[in-house]
Amino acid sequence: MMEVDMQREWHCQQQLTRLFYYLDRRRYEDLVDLFEPDGVWLRQGRLLNGHADILQAMQARPATYYICHIVSNFLVTDDSDGNVVAYLSAYASDNGRTPVPPVLITAPLGLFRVNAQFSSGDRPRIARLDLHPEFTFPKST
């Protein structure tokens, strides 16, 4: 069994949770700062390379798109997929209007497996982030 640095594990878990919180709140500059300058993000089948590419993709999101990400089952691993794995539930709506919670949806967006690799050091940042759909649901409004 591998030995886990609990402080590093906590920091990586907070970074991953923070990333999706910033995404939900449209705090894109804060989100980008969680990545290494040359960090990569496999998002929706597209590989985003570096801060500028990630920021551009975030800023292209429609203003009427409302989403909530729930990160769970966080685990530090030692397999070849990366050093962290988690699951991500996403709930989303885009009805073409500025959202006002609570927003009614008929199904979740999906359940995703998250693989993340973090840089070394006391304050690791995301070096690579991959999201892989595990379950999808019928489209909701």
VEXTORPA-26965 format. One line per field, with one value per residue (C-alpha): residue number from 1; x, y, z. Coordinates in pm, whole numbers, plus 50000, padded with zeros to 5 digits. Layout:
N
tordren	c(NUM|...)
c1	c(X|...)
c2	c(Y|...)
c3	c(Z|...)
END
This chain:
141
tordren	c(1|2|3|4|5|6|7|8|9|10|11|12|13|14|15|16|17|18|19|20|21|22|23|24|25|26|27|28|29|30|31|32|33|34|35|36|37|38|39|40|41|42|43|44|45|46|47|48|49|50|51|52|53|54|55|56|57|58|59|60|61|62|63|64|65|66|67|68|69|70|71|72|73|74|75|76|77|78|79|80|81|82|83|84|85|86|87|88|89|90|91|92|93|94|95|96|97|98|99|100|101|102|103|104|105|106|107|108|109|110|111|112|113|114|115|116|117|118|119|120|121|122|123|124|125|126|127|128|129|130|131|132|133|134|135|136|137|138|139|140|141)
c1	c(50000|50137|50202|50004|50114|49790|49869|49935|49622|49411|49565|49502|49144|49088|49240|49011|48703|48803|48838|48478|48352|48529|48386|48032|48082|48248|48566|48779|49101|49100|49032|49326|49560|49500|49687|50058|50140|50177|49895|49656|49287|49103|48757|48460|48689|48918|49270|49327|49697|49817|49656|49558|49385|49197|49087|48968|48755|48605|48519|48341|48081|47731|47615|47284|47451|47399|47585|47663|47945|47961|48305|48316|48506|48842|49136|49512|49632|49958|49832|49936|49622|49749|49790|49431|49098|48752|48397|48205|47829|47711|47371|47312|47058|47062|46717|46846|46767|46970|46924|46751|46783|46622|46643|46421|46590|46463|46793|47157|47407|47626|47862|48230|48555|48819|49190|49422|49798|49945|50289|50524|50600|50420|50150|50090|49899|49716|49951|49687|49314|49109|48732|48576|48199|48085|47708|47506|47140|46877|46924|46756|46663)
c2	c(50000|50341|50608|50928|51276|51391|51761|51717|51505|51773|52047|51855|51783|52151|52254|52020|52130|52494|52447|52336|52601|52869|52718|52730|53089|53202|53300|53205|53389|53217|52884|52928|53009|52658|52516|52510|52765|52475|52270|52082|52007|51745|51902|51794|51605|51905|51938|52285|52374|52639|52933|53131|52834|52742|53102|53140|52824|52944|53287|53124|52966|53113|53360|53172|52839|52750|52454|52300|52047|51807|51650|51325|51000|51179|50938|50971|50687|50555|50425|50548|50763|51025|51082|51175|51028|51159|51152|51453|51490|51780|51945|52201|52414|52657|52780|53092|53324|53449|53178|53250|52965|52737|52611|52319|52037|51691|51500|51547|51636|51339|51154|51187|51026|51288|51211|51484|51509|51769|51925|51850|52083|52221|52400|52172|52302|52106|51978|51776|51730|51474|51431|51111|51052|50742|50800|51038|51130|51266|51638|51873|52238)
c3	c(50000|49908|50168|50116|50223|50387|50349|49977|49938|50111|49896|49572|49676|49752|49417|49226|49421|49379|49001|48959|49202|48996|48677|48819|48936|48610|48792|48495|48587|48927|48755|48517|48807|48946|48644|48575|48298|48053|48208|47983|48018|47814|47821|47610|47373|47315|47452|47598|47625|47869|48044|47731|47565|47883|47942|47583|47611|47939|47802|47505|47735|47679|47948|47969|48049|48415|48565|48901|48950|49246|49308|49507|49564|49560|49576|49540|49318|49185|48851|48508|48462|48707|49072|49157|49054|49144|49019|48898|48874|48660|48645|48371|48192|47903|47815|47638|47931|48224|48488|48817|49068|49141|48783|48685|48492|48401|48423|48522|48252|48337|48566|48478|48591|48660|48630|48750|48767|48999|48998|49286|49573|49875|49673|49372|49072|48806|48536|48349|48389|48194|48214|48086|48070|48259|48236|48021|48046|47807|47741|47983|47930)
END
